Every structure is written in C-alpha cells, then in structure tokens.
Amino acid sequence: MSLVAVLALGVGVVLTPHPEQDPQPTFSEAALAAAYEDAMSLGNSARLLQASAAESGTTSELLTTQARALQEPGTSQESGTSQEPGTSSPSAASAGTAAPASSTSSPDAAPGMQGRGVAREDLVTGLSSSAARRLADAAQADGGTGRLLAAVGTAQFLEASRLANAWGLAAPTEPASPTTTPIAPDPQATPEAQELAAAGAPATSGGTPEACPSEGSVAEGPVDEGSSNATTPTATPATLGTALSAAVGAELEAVYVYQVAVTRLDPKAGAVAGELLARHQDALRTAEANSVLHCATIPPREAGYRLPAAFASEPAAALGDLESEMLAVYGDLIAVSDGDTRAWAISELLATARRAVAWAIPPVALPGIDVDPTALPPLPSPSTPTPLPK
C-alpha cells in the first residue's frame, strides 16, 4: 500500500481522482463549428423563403454545400449522429466551450431569422454578417481551415450581394480587410530587400533577389491539411514560395489578356475591363513585393501569353474564365501563408470572385477550392441530435 493511501486511511479522508476536463477547442475548431452553425441556420431561413422567392432556392443549395464541407468529418448518416438539415446545432457557449470573439455570434443574432416570417432583409443581413466573420476568422485559422473559411465567406458575401440586387435591397457592406498579427520579414534577407518589400516596390523579374540566401528559399507559413471535408490536398502540395510564384505568374497573364481585351470589347465593356486591368496591375505589384519579402522566385515576364481559346469570339466570357481559374491560385496562397500575406490573399480571393461574377460566371459554393460538391458527405439525418464538433 502506498504512503498516500496509508495516510488517507489514517485520517478518514477518501481520495477521488479529478475528472479529466474536456479539452478546449482550438481557434480553428471553434471557427469551423461557428461557420457550420451559421450555414445550417441561414440555409433554413433560405428554405423558408423559397416558396415565395425563387432566388433563395439557389441560396439554400449553396449553404447546404457549405454545411456539408464544414461538418465534422465522419458526422453523416452512416455515423449514427444526425441533425435536421437547416437547423442549428448547440452553440459553443452552451456546450461550455470558448469560441473566438469573431465567431461567437449565434445564428439567431439577427432578429426574425427564425420562423416563416423571416424577411428578405434579414437573410441578406445574415449572409453578409456571416461572410464577414468567416473572412476575419480565415486570417487567424490554421492553413487548410483558413482556406475553407475564406471560400465560405467569399461565396456568402457574393450571394448576399446577388439577393440584394434581385430584391431591390441596399447592397451589403463590403467586408473589412482581415486583421492579422503582422509577421516579421524574412530574417535571412538583407535590409535592402526588406525595405523594398515594405515599400511595395516590384522586384526585378526573372529570378530570386540577390539579397536572398539561395534560389527558392522561403520563410514557410503554417501548412495544415485541415479537419474539414473540403480540404483534400492537391497532388503537388503548394509551399509559400510556389504559391507566390503562381500568383505572380497568374497576374502577369491577367494583365496581358486584359490589355488585349480592352481593345476588342465594346466601349462599355471595354471601360469595365480597363478598370479591372488597373486592379490586376496593383495585385501584380503586391504579389511581387510579397515574393521579395519571402525570397520566392519571381517568374520572368514574357513578351506575350497564349490567349484563351474562346477569346476571339467571346472576349468577355474568356475574361470570366480567366478570373475563375485564378481563384485556386489565391486559395493555395491562403493555405500556406500567414500574417499580412494571407490577409492580402483573402482580399484577392474575394476580389477575383467578384470579377468572375461581373463577367457573368455563375458563383460557386467554395471558390478557390477544387472540390466536387457531389462528393461531399451528406448532412446528418434527423433521427438524433448532432453533437458539437470537437
């Protein structure tokens, strides 16, 4: 018998082991749980409106796809846990878990969001508010989770804008730029390279700056496969260096194609293309500056780029296809970056998705993520309550 047991028996004290406390969810886990709850609640609101507003039927489908991607892996009809699609699971607060400040809003926060009397304004407001929370959380979450949250937030803001336009409501407020904890410049880079990056000046094209220790050397950001159903890694996982190089290459091509398109579109569409050309030129400068900051290889500028196949007959549609293809570039960059670089990538994902929609490309539920919606696991069946994602 141990000394502790002898002493306990001698004084008549009963020793009982302390129960193990459930571990608190990480920021990423809590952010995913809040995003899932909002998608389910908003999807229910969209279904309640669907009978009288055909536009909300597409909204319901979009939110269902997002909820399927956000749910805890393994939580499906086959797992024995279930929940009525479109209803909200218990909140993190009621389960005794602490959610991040930007993710604690209940799905019932907007007045009138529940019940058949839900107003169109409430659905638009709810989508816009959820989008802002998802984009803010994306800046702080782990890599794969950040990418998923950014995709969800981007799609929800675009849907809020679409519904507001269809219903004659005020356009939703533009989401604020994500705030991050700034990261220090690459400590291996010389002061000259750090000053160049801080000033936002483009680097000399065609290779790694002399200030960097070796070609392709980068300060890698956090990489996370994520715990969601929509973060399946690609065949060749991106690194911060390759993602930045891809962003520079994509923006170089976009600038060239837009320059040609301005001369081939009708005057009205040409004016729009001219404005978007300037935004791509700004994005190119920022992508190059970030490449200098992280010692990423900058692809050389080409004399010309291959125009899309449909460009000659349908230049506007070709521009939309170009923007759609760029979504995955910024999705990759979000997943492997952090700090100001990720905040910029999140903003560019939203901007790129908005440009695609402006050229009449149908919006998708998860922009920047290559996933087949039909391959996502189904939502739980309504037999038993769904436990809060751990």
Secondary structure, DSSP 8 states (H G I E B T S, - for coil): --HHHHHHHHHT--------------HHHHHHHHHHHHHHHHHHHHHHHHTT-THHHHHHHHHHHHHHHHS-TT-SGGGT----TTS----TTTTT----GGG---TT-STT-SSTT--HHHHHHHHHHHHHHHHHHHTTS-HHHHHHHHHHHHHHHHHHHHHHHHTT------------------TTS-HHHHHHHHHT----SSS--TTSSSTT----------SSTT----SS---HHHHHHHHHHHHHHHHHHHHHHHHHS-HHHHHHHHHHHHHHHHHHHHHHHHHHHTT-------S-----TTTTT-HHHHHHHHHHHHHHHHHHHHHH--HHHHHHHHHHHHHHHHHHHHTT----SSTT----GGGS-----TTS------
